[in-house]
Amino acid sequence: MRTRRLILDAAASVFDERGYEAATIGEVLARAGVTKGALYFHFPSKRALAEGVLGEQFAGFVLAPRVSKLQELVDMGLALAYRMRRRPVVSASARLSLGQEMGAVFGTWTIRTWLDATERVLREAQEQGELLPQVDVAESAWVFSAAWTGVQVYSHTLSGREDLEERVCALFEHLLPSVAVPAVLGRLVIDPARAAEVAAEGERLAAEAGEPAGLDGVGAPA
């Protein structure tokens, strides 16, 4: 497992910096410091290696349940922003899954996973009266998810993601008034400084659980 982790971390760095097409197995080997045989034991091809990176993007993080599900939505977005800047496997997964040509190679399951997670949290918010009556949950989930993606792409292009947490907060401050009940909106904590706290909490919970967690576990350690 240690060798597999070394390989995935090295591959994530290479894919993040160079993209899928330009990345080479040789560069991954050099960064991981393992033999070709060790790499091919775990991953028989470059595509399998990229799929391994994609499969790890949701691992190692569990978001504990929040009383307010809209706060849970904010915390999901902030934690992802924080981890994308500091965890190559998360950043590389974005590059591998968002390009049009990458969708043809790896499919759209990553995007659909985020859409489903966002819709689930919004639906829970609706069930406990946090959303305005006219809100279409599925449509709102699509808009929130797509807007977050656009924010991270712009932030990556213009600032190397140095301002990503701040930009994500601006996104929530602009979009949440269109869906949230005013009384709930006034209690939400939308602060870039919160990103580090939520990320640290989520990684600690995952470590305590003793196994990787994915977005299916958002809301409860699992």
Rosetta constraint file for C-alpha pairs under 8 A:
AtomPair CA 1 CA 5 HARMONIC 6.13 0.50
AtomPair CA 2 CA 6 HARMONIC 6.25 0.50
AtomPair CA 3 CA 7 HARMONIC 6.23 0.50
AtomPair CA 3 CA 34 HARMONIC 7.69 0.50
AtomPair CA 3 CA 38 HARMONIC 7.69 0.50
AtomPair CA 4 CA 8 HARMONIC 6.18 0.50
AtomPair CA 4 CA 39 HARMONIC 7.74 0.50
AtomPair CA 4 CA 42 HARMONIC 6.63 0.50
AtomPair CA 5 CA 9 HARMONIC 6.09 0.50
AtomPair CA 6 CA 10 HARMONIC 6.17 0.50
AtomPair CA 6 CA 32 HARMONIC 5.53 0.50
AtomPair CA 7 CA 11 HARMONIC 6.00 0.50
AtomPair CA 7 CA 28 HARMONIC 7.08 0.50
AtomPair CA 7 CA 29 HARMONIC 7.53 0.50
AtomPair CA 7 CA 32 HARMONIC 5.35 0.50
AtomPair CA 7 CA 34 HARMONIC 7.72 0.50
AtomPair CA 7 CA 39 HARMONIC 6.85 0.50
AtomPair CA 8 CA 12 HARMONIC 5.95 0.50
AtomPair CA 8 CA 49 HARMONIC 7.33 0.50
AtomPair CA 8 CA 52 HARMONIC 7.06 0.50
AtomPair CA 8 CA 53 HARMONIC 6.03 0.50
AtomPair CA 8 CA 89 HARMONIC 7.66 0.50
AtomPair CA 9 CA 13 HARMONIC 6.40 0.50
AtomPair CA 9 CA 32 HARMONIC 7.65 0.50
AtomPair CA 9 CA 88 HARMONIC 7.04 0.50
AtomPair CA 9 CA 89 HARMONIC 6.56 0.50
AtomPair CA 10 CA 14 HARMONIC 6.37 0.50
AtomPair CA 10 CA 28 HARMONIC 5.57 0.50
AtomPair CA 10 CA 29 HARMONIC 7.83 0.50
AtomPair CA 10 CA 31 HARMONIC 5.51 0.50
AtomPair CA 10 CA 32 HARMONIC 5.24 0.50
AtomPair CA 11 CA 15 HARMONIC 6.00 0.50
AtomPair CA 11 CA 28 HARMONIC 5.31 0.50
AtomPair CA 11 CA 32 HARMONIC 7.99 0.50
AtomPair CA 11 CA 49 HARMONIC 7.20 0.50
AtomPair CA 11 CA 50 HARMONIC 7.51 0.50
AtomPair CA 11 CA 53 HARMONIC 7.36 0.50
AtomPair CA 12 CA 16 HARMONIC 5.90 0.50
AtomPair CA 12 CA 50 HARMONIC 7.94 0.50
AtomPair CA 12 CA 53 HARMONIC 6.21 0.50
AtomPair CA 12 CA 88 HARMONIC 5.47 0.50
AtomPair CA 12 CA 89 HARMONIC 4.87 0.50
AtomPair CA 12 CA 91 HARMONIC 7.90 0.50
AtomPair CA 12 CA 92 HARMONIC 5.36 0.50
AtomPair CA 12 CA 93 HARMONIC 7.74 0.50
AtomPair CA 13 CA 17 HARMONIC 6.17 0.50
AtomPair CA 13 CA 88 HARMONIC 5.52 0.50
AtomPair CA 13 CA 89 HARMONIC 7.26 0.50
AtomPair CA 13 CA 92 HARMONIC 6.93 0.50
AtomPair CA 14 CA 18 HARMONIC 5.82 0.50
AtomPair CA 14 CA 19 HARMONIC 7.35 0.50
AtomPair CA 14 CA 23 HARMONIC 6.14 0.50
AtomPair CA 14 CA 27 HARMONIC 7.26 0.50
AtomPair CA 14 CA 28 HARMONIC 6.58 0.50
AtomPair CA 15 CA 19 HARMONIC 4.62 0.50
AtomPair CA 15 CA 20 HARMONIC 5.49 0.50
AtomPair CA 15 CA 23 HARMONIC 5.94 0.50
AtomPair CA 15 CA 50 HARMONIC 7.84 0.50
AtomPair CA 15 CA 92 HARMONIC 5.74 0.50
AtomPair CA 15 CA 95 HARMONIC 7.72 0.50
AtomPair CA 15 CA 96 HARMONIC 7.57 0.50
AtomPair CA 16 CA 88 HARMONIC 6.87 0.50
AtomPair CA 16 CA 91 HARMONIC 6.34 0.50
AtomPair CA 16 CA 92 HARMONIC 4.20 0.50
AtomPair CA 16 CA 93 HARMONIC 7.81 0.50
AtomPair CA 16 CA 95 HARMONIC 6.43 0.50
AtomPair CA 17 CA 92 HARMONIC 7.99 0.50
AtomPair CA 18 CA 22 HARMONIC 5.62 0.50
AtomPair CA 18 CA 23 HARMONIC 5.63 0.50
AtomPair CA 19 CA 23 HARMONIC 6.03 0.50
AtomPair CA 19 CA 95 HARMONIC 6.93 0.50
AtomPair CA 19 CA 96 HARMONIC 7.23 0.50
AtomPair CA 20 CA 50 HARMONIC 7.67 0.50
AtomPair CA 20 CA 96 HARMONIC 6.77 0.50
AtomPair CA 23 CA 27 HARMONIC 7.25 0.50
AtomPair CA 24 CA 28 HARMONIC 6.62 0.50
AtomPair CA 24 CA 46 HARMONIC 7.73 0.50
AtomPair CA 25 CA 29 HARMONIC 6.16 0.50
AtomPair CA 25 CA 46 HARMONIC 6.65 0.50
AtomPair CA 26 CA 30 HARMONIC 6.23 0.50
AtomPair CA 27 CA 31 HARMONIC 6.30 0.50
AtomPair CA 28 CA 32 HARMONIC 5.99 0.50
AtomPair CA 29 CA 33 HARMONIC 5.76 0.50
AtomPair CA 29 CA 34 HARMONIC 5.74 0.50
AtomPair CA 29 CA 35 HARMONIC 6.70 0.50
AtomPair CA 29 CA 36 HARMONIC 6.78 0.50
AtomPair CA 29 CA 39 HARMONIC 7.50 0.50
AtomPair CA 30 CA 34 HARMONIC 7.34 0.50
AtomPair CA 34 CA 38 HARMONIC 6.36 0.50
AtomPair CA 34 CA 39 HARMONIC 6.97 0.50
AtomPair CA 35 CA 39 HARMONIC 6.47 0.50
AtomPair CA 36 CA 40 HARMONIC 6.16 0.50
AtomPair CA 37 CA 41 HARMONIC 6.01 0.50
AtomPair CA 38 CA 42 HARMONIC 6.84 0.50
AtomPair CA 39 CA 43 HARMONIC 5.89 0.50
AtomPair CA 39 CA 44 HARMONIC 7.59 0.50
AtomPair CA 40 CA 44 HARMONIC 4.56 0.50
AtomPair CA 40 CA 45 HARMONIC 7.03 0.50
AtomPair CA 43 CA 48 HARMONIC 5.45 0.50
AtomPair CA 43 CA 49 HARMONIC 5.42 0.50
AtomPair CA 43 CA 52 HARMONIC 7.93 0.50
AtomPair CA 44 CA 48 HARMONIC 6.32 0.50
AtomPair CA 44 CA 49 HARMONIC 7.68 0.50
AtomPair CA 45 CA 49 HARMONIC 6.30 0.50
AtomPair CA 46 CA 50 HARMONIC 6.23 0.50
AtomPair CA 47 CA 51 HARMONIC 6.12 0.50
AtomPair CA 48 CA 52 HARMONIC 6.09 0.50
AtomPair CA 49 CA 53 HARMONIC 6.42 0.50
AtomPair CA 50 CA 54 HARMONIC 6.28 0.50
AtomPair CA 50 CA 96 HARMONIC 7.64 0.50
AtomPair CA 51 CA 55 HARMONIC 6.08 0.50
AtomPair CA 51 CA 106 HARMONIC 7.39 0.50
AtomPair CA 52 CA 56 HARMONIC 6.43 0.50
AtomPair CA 53 CA 57 HARMONIC 6.64 0.50
AtomPair CA 53 CA 89 HARMONIC 6.04 0.50
AtomPair CA 53 CA 92 HARMONIC 7.55 0.50
AtomPair CA 53 CA 93 HARMONIC 6.54 0.50
AtomPair CA 54 CA 89 HARMONIC 7.56 0.50
AtomPair CA 54 CA 92 HARMONIC 7.94 0.50
AtomPair CA 54 CA 93 HARMONIC 5.14 0.50
AtomPair CA 54 CA 96 HARMONIC 7.52 0.50
AtomPair CA 54 CA 97 HARMONIC 7.94 0.50
AtomPair CA 54 CA 110 HARMONIC 7.82 0.50
AtomPair CA 55 CA 59 HARMONIC 7.87 0.50
AtomPair CA 56 CA 89 HARMONIC 6.82 0.50
AtomPair CA 56 CA 90 HARMONIC 7.87 0.50
AtomPair CA 57 CA 89 HARMONIC 5.75 0.50
AtomPair CA 57 CA 90 HARMONIC 4.88 0.50
AtomPair CA 57 CA 93 HARMONIC 6.26 0.50
AtomPair CA 58 CA 90 HARMONIC 7.71 0.50
AtomPair CA 58 CA 212 HARMONIC 7.92 0.50
AtomPair CA 58 CA 213 HARMONIC 6.52 0.50
AtomPair CA 58 CA 214 HARMONIC 4.51 0.50
AtomPair CA 58 CA 215 HARMONIC 6.25 0.50
AtomPair CA 59 CA 212 HARMONIC 4.56 0.50
AtomPair CA 59 CA 213 HARMONIC 4.84 0.50
AtomPair CA 59 CA 214 HARMONIC 5.37 0.50
AtomPair CA 60 CA 202 HARMONIC 7.85 0.50
AtomPair CA 60 CA 203 HARMONIC 5.72 0.50
AtomPair CA 60 CA 206 HARMONIC 5.27 0.50
AtomPair CA 60 CA 207 HARMONIC 6.92 0.50
AtomPair CA 60 CA 211 HARMONIC 7.42 0.50
AtomPair CA 60 CA 212 HARMONIC 4.71 0.50
AtomPair CA 60 CA 213 HARMONIC 5.63 0.50
AtomPair CA 60 CA 214 HARMONIC 7.66 0.50
AtomPair CA 61 CA 199 HARMONIC 7.61 0.50
AtomPair CA 61 CA 202 HARMONIC 4.81 0.50
AtomPair CA 61 CA 203 HARMONIC 4.65 0.50
AtomPair CA 61 CA 204 HARMONIC 7.76 0.50
AtomPair CA 61 CA 205 HARMONIC 7.12 0.50
AtomPair CA 61 CA 206 HARMONIC 5.18 0.50
AtomPair CA 61 CA 212 HARMONIC 7.08 0.50
AtomPair CA 61 CA 213 HARMONIC 5.75 0.50
AtomPair CA 61 CA 214 HARMONIC 6.94 0.50
AtomPair CA 62 CA 202 HARMONIC 4.55 0.50
AtomPair CA 62 CA 203 HARMONIC 6.51 0.50
AtomPair CA 62 CA 205 HARMONIC 5.93 0.50
AtomPair CA 62 CA 206 HARMONIC 5.37 0.50
AtomPair CA 62 CA 213 HARMONIC 5.94 0.50
AtomPair CA 62 CA 214 HARMONIC 7.16 0.50
AtomPair CA 62 CA 215 HARMONIC 7.85 0.50
AtomPair CA 62 CA 217 HARMONIC 6.23 0.50
AtomPair CA 62 CA 218 HARMONIC 5.96 0.50
AtomPair CA 62 CA 219 HARMONIC 7.57 0.50
AtomPair CA 62 CA 220 HARMONIC 6.90 0.50
AtomPair CA 62 CA 221 HARMONIC 5.44 0.50
AtomPair CA 62 CA 222 HARMONIC 7.39 0.50
AtomPair CA 63 CA 76 HARMONIC 7.34 0.50
AtomPair CA 63 CA 198 HARMONIC 7.74 0.50
AtomPair CA 63 CA 201 HARMONIC 7.66 0.50
AtomPair CA 63 CA 202 HARMONIC 5.11 0.50
AtomPair CA 63 CA 205 HARMONIC 7.86 0.50
AtomPair CA 63 CA 217 HARMONIC 7.31 0.50
AtomPair CA 63 CA 218 HARMONIC 5.01 0.50
AtomPair CA 63 CA 219 HARMONIC 5.45 0.50
AtomPair CA 63 CA 220 HARMONIC 6.39 0.50
AtomPair CA 63 CA 221 HARMONIC 6.90 0.50
AtomPair CA 64 CA 202 HARMONIC 7.05 0.50
AtomPair CA 64 CA 205 HARMONIC 7.88 0.50
AtomPair CA 64 CA 218 HARMONIC 6.94 0.50
AtomPair CA 64 CA 219 HARMONIC 5.03 0.50
AtomPair CA 64 CA 220 HARMONIC 5.07 0.50
AtomPair CA 64 CA 221 HARMONIC 6.27 0.50
AtomPair CA 65 CA 72 HARMONIC 7.12 0.50
AtomPair CA 65 CA 218 HARMONIC 7.47 0.50
AtomPair CA 65 CA 219 HARMONIC 4.05 0.50
AtomPair CA 65 CA 220 HARMONIC 5.54 0.50
AtomPair CA 66 CA 71 HARMONIC 6.72 0.50
AtomPair CA 66 CA 72 HARMONIC 5.57 0.50
AtomPair CA 66 CA 219 HARMONIC 7.07 0.50
AtomPair CA 67 CA 71 HARMONIC 7.91 0.50
AtomPair CA 68 CA 72 HARMONIC 6.44 0.50
AtomPair CA 68 CA 125 HARMONIC 7.16 0.50
AtomPair CA 68 CA 130 HARMONIC 7.83 0.50
AtomPair CA 68 CA 184 HARMONIC 7.97 0.50
AtomPair CA 69 CA 73 HARMONIC 6.26 0.50
AtomPair CA 69 CA 121 HARMONIC 6.07 0.50
AtomPair CA 69 CA 122 HARMONIC 6.98 0.50
AtomPair CA 69 CA 124 HARMONIC 6.47 0.50
AtomPair CA 69 CA 125 HARMONIC 4.91 0.50
AtomPair CA 69 CA 130 HARMONIC 7.81 0.50
AtomPair CA 70 CA 74 HARMONIC 6.31 0.50
AtomPair CA 70 CA 121 HARMONIC 7.46 0.50
AtomPair CA 70 CA 122 HARMONIC 7.00 0.50
AtomPair CA 70 CA 125 HARMONIC 6.17 0.50
AtomPair CA 70 CA 130 HARMONIC 7.36 0.50
AtomPair CA 70 CA 180 HARMONIC 7.93 0.50
AtomPair CA 70 CA 188 HARMONIC 7.59 0.50
AtomPair CA 71 CA 75 HARMONIC 6.07 0.50
AtomPair CA 71 CA 188 HARMONIC 5.83 0.50
AtomPair CA 71 CA 189 HARMONIC 7.06 0.50
AtomPair CA 72 CA 76 HARMONIC 6.10 0.50
AtomPair CA 72 CA 121 HARMONIC 7.35 0.50
AtomPair CA 72 CA 219 HARMONIC 7.61 0.50
AtomPair CA 73 CA 77 HARMONIC 6.44 0.50
AtomPair CA 73 CA 118 HARMONIC 7.06 0.50
AtomPair CA 73 CA 121 HARMONIC 6.52 0.50
AtomPair CA 73 CA 122 HARMONIC 7.54 0.50
AtomPair CA 74 CA 78 HARMONIC 6.18 0.50
AtomPair CA 74 CA 172 HARMONIC 7.10 0.50
AtomPair CA 74 CA 190 HARMONIC 6.96 0.50
AtomPair CA 75 CA 79 HARMONIC 5.87 0.50
AtomPair CA 75 CA 194 HARMONIC 7.96 0.50
AtomPair CA 75 CA 195 HARMONIC 7.12 0.50
AtomPair CA 75 CA 198 HARMONIC 6.54 0.50
AtomPair CA 76 CA 80 HARMONIC 6.16 0.50
AtomPair CA 77 CA 81 HARMONIC 6.23 0.50
AtomPair CA 77 CA 148 HARMONIC 7.62 0.50
AtomPair CA 77 CA 168 HARMONIC 7.05 0.50
AtomPair CA 78 CA 82 HARMONIC 6.24 0.50
AtomPair CA 78 CA 165 HARMONIC 6.23 0.50
AtomPair CA 78 CA 168 HARMONIC 6.80 0.50
AtomPair CA 78 CA 169 HARMONIC 7.59 0.50
AtomPair CA 78 CA 192 HARMONIC 7.32 0.50
AtomPair CA 78 CA 194 HARMONIC 7.39 0.50
AtomPair CA 78 CA 195 HARMONIC 4.76 0.50
AtomPair CA 78 CA 198 HARMONIC 7.60 0.50
AtomPair CA 79 CA 83 HARMONIC 6.09 0.50
AtomPair CA 79 CA 195 HARMONIC 5.15 0.50
AtomPair CA 79 CA 196 HARMONIC 7.04 0.50
AtomPair CA 79 CA 198 HARMONIC 5.80 0.50
AtomPair CA 79 CA 199 HARMONIC 4.83 0.50
AtomPair CA 80 CA 84 HARMONIC 5.84 0.50
AtomPair CA 80 CA 199 HARMONIC 7.76 0.50
AtomPair CA 81 CA 85 HARMONIC 6.56 0.50
AtomPair CA 81 CA 152 HARMONIC 7.83 0.50
AtomPair CA 81 CA 164 HARMONIC 6.08 0.50
AtomPair CA 81 CA 165 HARMONIC 5.67 0.50
AtomPair CA 81 CA 168 HARMONIC 7.40 0.50
AtomPair CA 81 CA 195 HARMONIC 7.43 0.50
AtomPair CA 82 CA 86 HARMONIC 6.65 0.50
AtomPair CA 82 CA 164 HARMONIC 7.79 0.50
AtomPair CA 82 CA 165 HARMONIC 6.59 0.50
AtomPair CA 82 CA 195 HARMONIC 5.83 0.50
AtomPair CA 82 CA 196 HARMONIC 6.34 0.50
AtomPair CA 82 CA 199 HARMONIC 6.82 0.50
AtomPair CA 83 CA 87 HARMONIC 5.31 0.50
AtomPair CA 83 CA 90 HARMONIC 6.74 0.50
AtomPair CA 83 CA 199 HARMONIC 6.92 0.50
AtomPair CA 84 CA 88 HARMONIC 7.00 0.50
AtomPair CA 84 CA 90 HARMONIC 5.13 0.50
AtomPair CA 84 CA 91 HARMONIC 4.80 0.50
AtomPair CA 85 CA 91 HARMONIC 6.87 0.50
AtomPair CA 85 CA 161 HARMONIC 6.53 0.50
AtomPair CA 85 CA 162 HARMONIC 7.70 0.50
AtomPair CA 87 CA 91 HARMONIC 6.55 0.50
AtomPair CA 88 CA 92 HARMONIC 5.75 0.50
AtomPair CA 89 CA 93 HARMONIC 6.02 0.50
AtomPair CA 90 CA 94 HARMONIC 6.59 0.50
AtomPair CA 91 CA 95 HARMONIC 6.69 0.50
AtomPair CA 92 CA 96 HARMONIC 6.13 0.50
AtomPair CA 93 CA 97 HARMONIC 6.00 0.50
AtomPair CA 94 CA 98 HARMONIC 5.87 0.50
AtomPair CA 95 CA 99 HARMONIC 6.76 0.50
AtomPair CA 96 CA 102 HARMONIC 5.99 0.50
AtomPair CA 97 CA 102 HARMONIC 5.72 0.50
AtomPair CA 97 CA 103 HARMONIC 6.16 0.50
AtomPair CA 97 CA 106 HARMONIC 7.16 0.50
AtomPair CA 97 CA 107 HARMONIC 7.87 0.50
AtomPair CA 97 CA 108 HARMONIC 7.17 0.50
AtomPair CA 97 CA 110 HARMONIC 6.69 0.50
AtomPair CA 97 CA 111 HARMONIC 7.49 0.50
AtomPair CA 98 CA 102 HARMONIC 6.70 0.50
AtomPair CA 98 CA 103 HARMONIC 6.98 0.50
AtomPair CA 98 CA 111 HARMONIC 7.98 0.50
AtomPair CA 99 CA 103 HARMONIC 6.50 0.50
AtomPair CA 100 CA 104 HARMONIC 6.97 0.50
AtomPair CA 101 CA 105 HARMONIC 6.70 0.50
AtomPair CA 102 CA 106 HARMONIC 5.93 0.50
AtomPair CA 102 CA 107 HARMONIC 7.37 0.50
AtomPair CA 103 CA 107 HARMONIC 4.61 0.50
AtomPair CA 103 CA 108 HARMONIC 5.62 0.50
AtomPair CA 108 CA 112 HARMONIC 6.27 0.50
AtomPair CA 109 CA 113 HARMONIC 5.93 0.50
AtomPair CA 110 CA 114 HARMONIC 6.54 0.50
AtomPair CA 111 CA 115 HARMONIC 6.24 0.50
AtomPair CA 112 CA 116 HARMONIC 5.99 0.50
AtomPair CA 113 CA 117 HARMONIC 6.16 0.50
AtomPair CA 113 CA 215 HARMONIC 7.42 0.50
AtomPair CA 114 CA 118 HARMONIC 6.05 0.50
AtomPair CA 114 CA 145 HARMONIC 6.94 0.50
AtomPair CA 114 CA 215 HARMONIC 7.68 0.50
AtomPair CA 115 CA 119 HARMONIC 6.05 0.50
AtomPair CA 115 CA 141 HARMONIC 6.17 0.50
AtomPair CA 115 CA 142 HARMONIC 6.22 0.50
AtomPair CA 115 CA 145 HARMONIC 6.20 0.50
AtomPair CA 116 CA 120 HARMONIC 6.04 0.50
AtomPair CA 116 CA 141 HARMONIC 7.96 0.50
AtomPair CA 117 CA 121 HARMONIC 6.35 0.50
AtomPair CA 117 CA 215 HARMONIC 6.42 0.50
AtomPair CA 117 CA 216 HARMONIC 7.21 0.50
AtomPair CA 117 CA 218 HARMONIC 7.71 0.50
AtomPair CA 118 CA 122 HARMONIC 6.20 0.50
AtomPair CA 118 CA 141 HARMONIC 5.39 0.50
AtomPair CA 118 CA 144 HARMONIC 7.79 0.50
AtomPair CA 118 CA 145 HARMONIC 7.03 0.50
AtomPair CA 119 CA 123 HARMONIC 5.98 0.50
AtomPair CA 119 CA 137 HARMONIC 6.31 0.50
AtomPair CA 119 CA 138 HARMONIC 5.84 0.50
AtomPair CA 119 CA 140 HARMONIC 7.73 0.50
AtomPair CA 119 CA 141 HARMONIC 4.88 0.50
AtomPair CA 119 CA 142 HARMONIC 7.87 0.50
AtomPair CA 120 CA 124 HARMONIC 6.27 0.50
AtomPair CA 121 CA 125 HARMONIC 6.22 0.50
AtomPair CA 122 CA 126 HARMONIC 6.16 0.50
AtomPair CA 122 CA 137 HARMONIC 6.20 0.50
AtomPair CA 122 CA 141 HARMONIC 7.08 0.50
AtomPair CA 123 CA 127 HARMONIC 6.20 0.50
AtomPair CA 123 CA 137 HARMONIC 6.16 0.50
AtomPair CA 124 CA 128 HARMONIC 6.48 0.50
AtomPair CA 125 CA 129 HARMONIC 6.38 0.50
AtomPair CA 125 CA 130 HARMONIC 5.17 0.50
AtomPair CA 125 CA 131 HARMONIC 6.40 0.50
AtomPair CA 126 CA 130 HARMONIC 5.53 0.50
AtomPair CA 126 CA 131 HARMONIC 5.09 0.50
AtomPair CA 126 CA 137 HARMONIC 7.88 0.50
AtomPair CA 129 CA 181 HARMONIC 7.86 0.50
AtomPair CA 130 CA 180 HARMONIC 5.88 0.50
AtomPair CA 130 CA 181 HARMONIC 5.52 0.50
AtomPair CA 130 CA 184 HARMONIC 6.20 0.50
AtomPair CA 131 CA 135 HARMONIC 6.68 0.50
AtomPair CA 131 CA 179 HARMONIC 5.48 0.50
AtomPair CA 131 CA 180 HARMONIC 4.60 0.50
AtomPair CA 131 CA 181 HARMONIC 5.35 0.50
AtomPair CA 132 CA 179 HARMONIC 5.52 0.50
AtomPair CA 132 CA 180 HARMONIC 5.67 0.50
AtomPair CA 132 CA 181 HARMONIC 5.37 0.50
AtomPair CA 135 CA 140 HARMONIC 7.28 0.50
AtomPair CA 135 CA 179 HARMONIC 6.04 0.50
AtomPair CA 136 CA 140 HARMONIC 6.03 0.50
AtomPair CA 137 CA 141 HARMONIC 6.07 0.50
AtomPair CA 138 CA 142 HARMONIC 6.38 0.50
AtomPair CA 139 CA 143 HARMONIC 6.35 0.50
AtomPair CA 140 CA 144 HARMONIC 6.06 0.50
AtomPair CA 141 CA 145 HARMONIC 6.00 0.50
AtomPair CA 142 CA 146 HARMONIC 5.95 0.50
AtomPair CA 143 CA 147 HARMONIC 5.84 0.50
AtomPair CA 144 CA 148 HARMONIC 6.09 0.50
AtomPair CA 144 CA 175 HARMONIC 7.69 0.50
AtomPair CA 145 CA 149 HARMONIC 6.31 0.50
AtomPair CA 146 CA 150 HARMONIC 6.25 0.50
AtomPair CA 147 CA 151 HARMONIC 6.16 0.50
AtomPair CA 147 CA 171 HARMONIC 7.55 0.50
AtomPair CA 148 CA 152 HARMONIC 6.32 0.50
AtomPair CA 148 CA 168 HARMONIC 6.83 0.50
AtomPair CA 148 CA 171 HARMONIC 7.32 0.50
AtomPair CA 149 CA 153 HARMONIC 6.22 0.50
AtomPair CA 150 CA 154 HARMONIC 6.19 0.50
AtomPair CA 151 CA 155 HARMONIC 6.00 0.50
AtomPair CA 151 CA 164 HARMONIC 7.58 0.50
AtomPair CA 151 CA 167 HARMONIC 6.68 0.50
AtomPair CA 151 CA 168 HARMONIC 6.80 0.50
AtomPair CA 151 CA 171 HARMONIC 7.72 0.50
AtomPair CA 152 CA 156 HARMONIC 5.87 0.50
AtomPair CA 152 CA 161 HARMONIC 6.98 0.50
AtomPair CA 152 CA 164 HARMONIC 6.39 0.50
AtomPair CA 152 CA 168 HARMONIC 7.97 0.50
AtomPair CA 153 CA 157 HARMONIC 6.14 0.50
AtomPair CA 154 CA 158 HARMONIC 5.90 0.50
AtomPair CA 155 CA 159 HARMONIC 5.44 0.50
AtomPair CA 155 CA 160 HARMONIC 6.29 0.50
AtomPair CA 155 CA 161 HARMONIC 4.72 0.50
AtomPair CA 155 CA 162 HARMONIC 7.27 0.50
AtomPair CA 155 CA 163 HARMONIC 6.50 0.50
AtomPair CA 155 CA 164 HARMONIC 5.77 0.50
AtomPair CA 155 CA 167 HARMONIC 7.57 0.50
AtomPair CA 156 CA 160 HARMONIC 4.30 0.50
AtomPair CA 156 CA 161 HARMONIC 4.37 0.50
AtomPair CA 156 CA 162 HARMONIC 7.81 0.50
AtomPair CA 156 CA 164 HARMONIC 7.86 0.50
AtomPair CA 157 CA 161 HARMONIC 7.58 0.50
AtomPair CA 159 CA 163 HARMONIC 6.72 0.50
AtomPair CA 163 CA 167 HARMONIC 6.15 0.50
AtomPair CA 164 CA 168 HARMONIC 6.07 0.50
AtomPair CA 165 CA 169 HARMONIC 6.29 0.50
AtomPair CA 165 CA 192 HARMONIC 5.18 0.50
AtomPair CA 165 CA 195 HARMONIC 6.99 0.50
AtomPair CA 166 CA 170 HARMONIC 6.35 0.50
AtomPair CA 166 CA 191 HARMONIC 7.73 0.50
AtomPair CA 166 CA 192 HARMONIC 5.42 0.50
AtomPair CA 167 CA 171 HARMONIC 6.23 0.50
AtomPair CA 168 CA 172 HARMONIC 6.40 0.50
AtomPair CA 169 CA 173 HARMONIC 6.14 0.50
AtomPair CA 169 CA 190 HARMONIC 5.85 0.50
AtomPair CA 169 CA 191 HARMONIC 6.36 0.50
AtomPair CA 169 CA 192 HARMONIC 6.46 0.50
AtomPair CA 170 CA 174 HARMONIC 6.21 0.50
AtomPair CA 171 CA 175 HARMONIC 6.17 0.50
AtomPair CA 172 CA 176 HARMONIC 5.47 0.50
AtomPair CA 172 CA 190 HARMONIC 7.48 0.50
AtomPair CA 173 CA 177 HARMONIC 7.15 0.50
AtomPair CA 173 CA 190 HARMONIC 7.48 0.50
AtomPair CA 175 CA 179 HARMONIC 7.34 0.50
AtomPair CA 176 CA 180 HARMONIC 5.69 0.50
AtomPair CA 176 CA 185 HARMONIC 7.34 0.50
AtomPair CA 177 CA 181 HARMONIC 7.76 0.50
AtomPair CA 177 CA 182 HARMONIC 7.48 0.50
AtomPair CA 177 CA 185 HARMONIC 6.95 0.50
AtomPair CA 180 CA 184 HARMONIC 6.54 0.50
AtomPair CA 180 CA 185 HARMONIC 5.74 0.50
AtomPair CA 181 CA 185 HARMONIC 6.11 0.50
AtomPair CA 182 CA 186 HARMONIC 6.19 0.50
AtomPair CA 183 CA 187 HARMONIC 6.96 0.50
AtomPair CA 184 CA 188 HARMONIC 6.72 0.50
AtomPair CA 189 CA 194 HARMONIC 7.96 0.50
AtomPair CA 190 CA 194 HARMONIC 7.49 0.50
AtomPair CA 191 CA 195 HARMONIC 7.48 0.50
AtomPair CA 193 CA 197 HARMONIC 7.33 0.50
AtomPair CA 194 CA 198 HARMONIC 6.20 0.50
AtomPair CA 195 CA 199 HARMONIC 6.09 0.50
AtomPair CA 196 CA 200 HARMONIC 6.05 0.50
AtomPair CA 197 CA 201 HARMONIC 6.17 0.50
AtomPair CA 198 CA 202 HARMONIC 6.08 0.50
AtomPair CA 199 CA 203 HARMONIC 6.15 0.50
AtomPair CA 200 CA 204 HARMONIC 6.10 0.50
AtomPair CA 201 CA 205 HARMONIC 6.21 0.50
AtomPair CA 202 CA 206 HARMONIC 6.24 0.50
AtomPair CA 203 CA 207 HARMONIC 6.18 0.50
AtomPair CA 204 CA 208 HARMONIC 6.17 0.50
AtomPair CA 205 CA 209 HARMONIC 6.14 0.50
AtomPair CA 205 CA 221 HARMONIC 6.66 0.50
AtomPair CA 206 CA 210 HARMONIC 6.48 0.50
AtomPair CA 206 CA 211 HARMONIC 6.52 0.50
AtomPair CA 206 CA 212 HARMONIC 6.27 0.50
AtomPair CA 206 CA 213 HARMONIC 6.38 0.50
AtomPair CA 206 CA 221 HARMONIC 6.98 0.50
AtomPair CA 207 CA 211 HARMONIC 6.82 0.50
AtomPair CA 207 CA 212 HARMONIC 7.84 0.50
AtomPair CA 209 CA 221 HARMONIC 7.00 0.50
AtomPair CA 209 CA 222 HARMONIC 7.04 0.50
AtomPair CA 213 CA 217 HARMONIC 6.09 0.50
AtomPair CA 213 CA 221 HARMONIC 7.58 0.50
AtomPair CA 213 CA 222 HARMONIC 6.22 0.50
AtomPair CA 214 CA 218 HARMONIC 7.19 0.50
AtomPair CA 217 CA 221 HARMONIC 5.90 0.50
AtomPair CA 217 CA 222 HARMONIC 5.27 0.50
